[in-house]
Amino acid sequence: MSRARLVVVISGAGSNMLAIDDACRSGALQADVVGVIRNRADAAGLTKANERGIPSTLITPAADESRQIFDERLAEAIRAAKADWVVLAGYMRILSPQFVQAFTGRLLNIHPSLLPAHKGLHTHRRAIEAHDAQHGATVHFVTAELDGGPRILRGVLTVRPEDTEDTLRHRVQRIEHAIYPEALELIARGRLRQTERGAELDGQPLVEPLERRFEF
Ligand code: GRF
């Protein structure tokens, strides 16, 4: 089976991108990161991608550029890289419905909460404020509903009384680095796919996301 071609889209440090690339290089993930696209000139992930020889593209919004036009340029870069899968990893822009529609079924995201809880921003702070006993991260297919697409795999940890926003962020990122490559491997192997109703694993509807528990 040929290896899946991944384009990773980032805004920040790119630690998820690197974890995914590590998994590709170690053989844990039957795929290759064939490109990194970033929307911020200062995205630290760029230097790291360059060091690894991964082609990277910077697409920044022009003054007064509409979301739709910006996303058309993003789509062009993804098509130019001949991506099979579009992997959002800390990408901080909202996508236009046209973009989501164009890549539906091939578009994935990781969100730092146990979805459907805490969609949107500041998830770690909100988990603490809500006195959640558990917190974590979720890999999901992307639909037009923000952080609302079919959930694939979630990694769960126990919130400790002494946890702060920062300690949670740190532990949840370790979870992200484990579960995103795992979810992508299921996809690269053709075991998991998005359907009209949600997601399907090995031909069976995935009613609840797969779950991994982490003890750290
Ligand atoms: C991750 O924690 C992701 O869940 C959130 O943004 C962060 C990106 O981190 N949406 P990195 O750029 O992969 O290091």
Boltz pocket constraint, residues with backbone or C-beta under 6 A from the ligand:
constraints:
  - pocket:
      binder: B
      contacts: [[A, 10], [A, 11], [A, 12], [A, 13], [A, 14], [A, 15], [A, 16], [A, 17], [A, 89], [A, 90], [A, 91], [A, 110], [A, 111], [A, 112], [A, 173], [A, 176]]
      max_distance: 6.0
